[in-house]
Amino acid sequence: MINRIKTHNILNGIIFSIVEFVVIDLIIAPFAIYYVVHGKVLYATISVGIILNCLMIVLFGLQQYKNKEKDVGIQHMFNKSVRERISREHPHLSNDTSVLVITMLLPFVMFIWVLYELLLNGER
């Protein structure tokens, strides 16, 4: 999961990914607060889980930015040769994107998966 997150950030642009998932967190946060305050446990759990999942992407993005990792960025995706190179270098990209989208929407799945990888293997 950690490799999928980092690859996502690199291919879409690290800053873009950070901003994208901070915005998602900012949109969901008021709902989470509302659900917590009003004792709606199921909705609060779902909201908080999605927020934590998004935070995983943001945290790795911040780390990658701090480490000055080179990214491709979304602006280069309009270049045919760049798209072809990415397809060759990342043959499982569509599958990885699907995994990220699904785990993002399932509360706590990405968060727990990343913690598991960090605890079991250390950061990759």
C-alpha positions as CSV (number, residue, x, y, z in Angstrom):
1,M,0.0,0.0,0.0
2,I,2.8,2.4,0.8
3,N,4.4,1.9,-2.6
4,R,1.0,2.5,-4.2
5,I,0.5,5.7,-2.3
6,K,4.0,7.0,-3.1
7,T,3.6,6.1,-6.8
8,H,0.3,7.9,-6.9
9,N,1.9,11.0,-5.5
10,I,4.8,10.9,-7.9
11,L,2.7,10.3,-11.0
12,N,0.0,12.9,-10.2
13,G,2.4,15.4,-8.7
14,I,3.3,15.5,-5.0
15,I,1.9,19.0,-4.3
16,F,-1.3,18.1,-6.3
17,S,-1.8,15.0,-4.3
18,I,-1.3,16.8,-1.0
19,V,-3.7,19.5,-1.9
20,E,-6.3,17.0,-3.3
21,F,-6.5,15.0,-0.2
22,V,-6.3,17.9,2.2
23,V,-9.3,19.3,0.4
24,I,-11.1,16.0,0.7
25,D,-10.4,16.0,4.5
26,L,-11.6,19.6,4.8
27,I,-14.9,18.7,3.0
28,I,-15.5,15.6,5.2
29,A,-14.3,17.1,8.5
30,P,-17.5,19.2,9.2
31,F,-19.6,16.1,8.6
32,A,-17.5,14.1,10.9
33,I,-17.7,16.7,13.6
34,Y,-21.5,16.9,13.2
35,Y,-21.9,13.2,13.4
36,V,-19.7,13.0,16.5
37,V,-21.5,15.8,18.2
38,H,-24.9,14.3,17.4
39,G,-23.9,10.8,18.5
40,K,-24.3,9.2,15.0
41,V,-21.7,6.5,15.6
42,L,-21.8,4.8,12.3
43,Y,-21.6,7.9,10.2
44,A,-18.9,9.4,12.5
45,T,-16.9,6.2,12.2
46,I,-17.2,6.2,8.4
47,S,-16.2,9.9,8.2
48,V,-13.3,9.6,10.5
49,G,-12.1,6.5,8.7
50,I,-12.1,8.3,5.4
51,I,-10.3,11.3,6.9
52,L,-7.6,9.0,8.3
53,N,-7.2,7.2,5.0
54,C,-6.7,10.6,3.2
55,L,-4.2,11.7,5.8
56,M,-2.0,8.7,4.9
57,I,-1.7,10.0,1.4
58,V,-1.0,13.6,2.7
59,L,1.6,12.4,5.2
60,F,3.5,10.4,2.6
61,G,3.2,13.3,0.2
62,L,4.7,15.7,2.8
63,Q,7.5,13.3,3.4
64,Q,8.2,12.9,-0.4
65,Y,8.1,16.7,-0.8
66,K,10.5,17.1,2.1
67,N,12.8,14.5,0.6
68,K,12.6,16.5,-2.7
69,E,11.5,13.4,-4.7
70,K,11.0,14.0,-8.4
71,D,7.5,13.8,-9.6
72,V,5.9,13.6,-13.0
73,G,2.9,15.8,-12.3
74,I,-0.5,15.9,-14.0
75,Q,0.6,18.5,-16.5
76,H,3.0,16.0,-18.2
77,M,0.2,13.4,-18.6
78,F,-0.9,15.2,-21.8
79,N,2.4,14.2,-23.4
80,K,2.0,10.9,-25.2
81,S,5.6,9.8,-24.7
82,V,5.3,10.4,-21.0
83,R,2.1,8.4,-20.8
84,E,3.7,5.5,-22.8
85,R,6.8,5.5,-20.5
86,I,4.6,5.5,-17.4
87,S,2.5,2.6,-18.8
88,R,5.7,0.6,-19.5
89,E,7.3,1.4,-16.1
90,H,4.0,0.8,-14.1
91,P,2.1,-2.0,-15.8
92,H,-0.2,-2.5,-12.8
93,L,-1.1,1.2,-12.5
94,S,-4.8,0.7,-13.2
95,N,-5.0,-2.0,-10.6
96,D,-3.2,0.1,-8.1
97,T,-5.5,3.0,-8.7
98,S,-8.5,0.8,-8.2
99,V,-7.0,-0.5,-4.9
100,L,-6.4,3.1,-3.7
101,V,-9.9,4.3,-4.6
102,I,-11.6,1.3,-2.9
103,T,-9.5,1.4,0.2
104,M,-9.9,5.2,0.4
105,L,-13.7,4.9,0.7
106,L,-13.7,2.0,3.1
107,P,-13.2,3.5,6.6
108,F,-9.9,2.7,8.2
109,V,-8.8,0.1,5.6
110,M,-5.9,2.2,4.1
111,F,-5.0,3.5,7.5
112,I,-4.7,0.0,9.1
113,W,-3.0,-1.4,6.0
114,V,-0.3,1.3,6.1
115,L,0.2,0.9,9.8
116,Y,0.5,-2.8,9.3
117,E,3.2,-2.3,6.6
118,L,5.0,0.2,8.8
119,L,5.0,-2.1,11.8
120,L,5.8,-5.3,9.9
121,N,8.3,-4.1,7.4
122,G,9.3,-0.6,8.3
123,E,8.8,2.2,5.8
124,R,9.6,1.3,2.3
